[in-house]
Amino acid sequence: TQAPVNVTVTGAAGQIGYALLFRIASGQLLGQDTPVKLRLLEIPQAVKAAEGTALELEDGAFPLLQGIDIFDDATKAFDGVNVGLLVGARPRTKGMERGDLLEANGGIFKPQGEAINAGAADDVKILVVGNPANTNALIAQAHAPDVPKERFTAMTRLDHNRAQAQLAKKLGVNVADVKKLTIWGNHSATQYPDIFHAEVGGKNAAEAVGDQKWLEDEFIPRVAKRGAEIIEARGASSAASAANAAIDHVYDWVNGTAEGDWVSMGIPSDGSYGVPEGIISSFPVTTKNGSYEIVQGLEIDEFSRGKIDASVRELTEERDAVKQLGLI
Ligand code: NAI
């Protein structure tokens, strides 16, 4: 068997952390051949709760789990990291302006970027889950100049999975029959879930639906505002589904996407599809041998163009705001 992979999880005592850690320990993040060592990062006040979770992880008797260390210091937590799941973030509280939110998160993701730069393994892969995920990933990336830029990604896989489930429900098919969906742009309400290139049972999904009104008035807003729907119903934000999406994102990045399908990942733009180079925006990607490639050559009609541009505009505004604050 292989040497254990160091997986650092920030915000380990939070609700996503609780749903995520047991699945990592059971081998679902990397595969059933890969032993893992967990490195948990929390703020000092939450270290005790993280220790409690570690006791439960021990009680899971997971054969692939070869160690758990808990830290309140980012430099230590990211030492030797192969896979970093950056979940802990500063949530928006009542009356908080966007600038304040970005600044508070800068205080988290700047030192974490520096810690990754200082200690990460050569093959490090980073997934930012904590919101605003795309811009937090940009901040961390800016402070890790020695790490290849493409190793910093943001999670739009939950949006992708949500879109896949809603489309399957509409067409009365199994989710596995829905392929080539794309989330474009920001992990926010401006995101654009695109079904025009998606396939259902080998047929074009938009044609199979044949209902532009449903697409515009129901599907797109439902997917984009699903987070709020969950909060309304559950009294707490999406946690197990977010953890599930984080597992999917990393598993596919490491193990490759299936032939004839792709996934959505927030990744640094190379300028494809008119998305300004450098911003971390969601694209359709295929993965192989631990790296990813943007799916090229998709035709973007006027409707899709407008939606992509609007979300990308929001991302460039966030980038400009963090630049102004001196965070990147
Ligand atoms: P939570 O509030 O339950 O947990 C967050 C944890 O992060 C807390 O235990 C807190 O102590 C910790 N934390 C705060 N600052 C930290 C730091 N500097 N270092 C290490 N840990 C720190 O929140 P939950 O529900 O687990 O969500 C976490 C984040 O994920 C939120 O920002 C949420 O908005 C985001 N999210 C993103 C989704 C996506 O699709 N990209 C989906 C769902 C949630």
Residues whose N, C-alpha, C, O or C-beta is under 5 A from the ligand:
A	BS01	NAI	T10 G11 A13 G14 Q15 I16 G17 L41 E42 I43 A46 V87 G88 A89 I108 V129 G130 N131 A133 M155 L158 H187 S238 A242
